[in-house]
Amino acid sequence: MAYRLHFGEADLLRCRFAVSPLWETQEAVRTLARPERHGYQLPWLRRIRQATAGLDLTPLWLLMPQRGHTPDCLGPPPIGPSATFEEEIAAVRAADPVAARADIAQSLACTPGASDSPAGRAMLADPARAVREMAALLERAWRALVEPDWPRLRALLEADVAFHSRRLAEVGLEGLLGELNPRLAWSGDGRTLTIDRPGEHERTLGGQGLVLMPSVFCWPEVVSGFDPPWQPTVAYPARGIGGLWTRAAERTPESLARLLGRGRADVLCGLDEPASTSALAHGLGLAPSTVSEHLSVLRGSGLVVSRRYGHQVLYERTPLGIALSTAL
């Protein structure tokens, strides 16, 4: 059993990366439904316990079966490489009610009794209202669960994109897809991507190409199976999530802090993955101006370099910075 995506010549030229705050929100909601399966997120789960106290996610969970279809209309593939949550939730609210009803019915059918439950019947009877209510609930979930940590999450996701973009240039698409996750593999004909997942799904990309989307909250799954008219997409666990919720200051060697000063040492050790000034400030609990000053000194010393990614400037350690932060 597997999912298979069939490429044509045009598709090989139209593969791209994207980051989606709406997708992370949906997967955060799913994580709360089954927290025992998400060991990496335990610090986050403990921290947001109070934020979830007044948030009833039951209607969304009804449309998130353990195995089967989640409505694409509530979590469409990203509309751009750096779309905002507001742009993405607007696309959800604009869903066609007729298509949404079929989407919701397919999802409810995956959970025994869901279609005949009061909530399920209400969704099927008035899909336009169901979409409005689900969009409003997703927006509340975004505000409570994801938005407070979005600078840190976005930095990790963009660092993953930057890393794998370099690997794409070094090893090509075939090599890259094999590295993204062990569940992804090319077939012998070199035109079919096989995804090791329960169930069967076939899709010919038909010139649309493929969106590769790193995700913090989908771990340990690789997610695909989007049907037309949605853009073919593969969501995969991002690099570096194991240390995502650990403060950099907790990993800074005392000898390095004595050499550079505590603040600069914390900033250098916080760059396990490329990050922006705001993401580092959020993770370290420092003012952005303070982090900016430390980064300027570290860059002038040859320990970090900066480069632009979209609207942001990302910083990463140089080989000298890596050696210094890991040797002491």
Secondary structure, 3 states (H helix, E strand, C coil): CCEEEECCHHHHCCCEECCCHHHHHHHHHHHHHCHHHCHHHHHHHHHCCCCCCCCCCHHHHHCCCCCCCCCHHHCCCCCCCCCCHHHHHHHHHCCCHHHHHHHHHHHHCCCCCCCCCHHHHHHHHCHHHHHHHHHHHHHHHHHHHHHHHHHHHHHHHHHHHHHHHHHHHHHHHHHHHHHHCCCEEECCCCCEEEECCCCCEEEECCCCCCEEEEECCCCCCCECCCCCCCCCEEEEECCCHHHCCCCHHHHCCHHHHHHHCHHHHHHHHCCCCCECHHHHHHHHCCCHHHHHHHHHHHHHCCCEEEEEECCEEEEEECHHHHHHHHHC
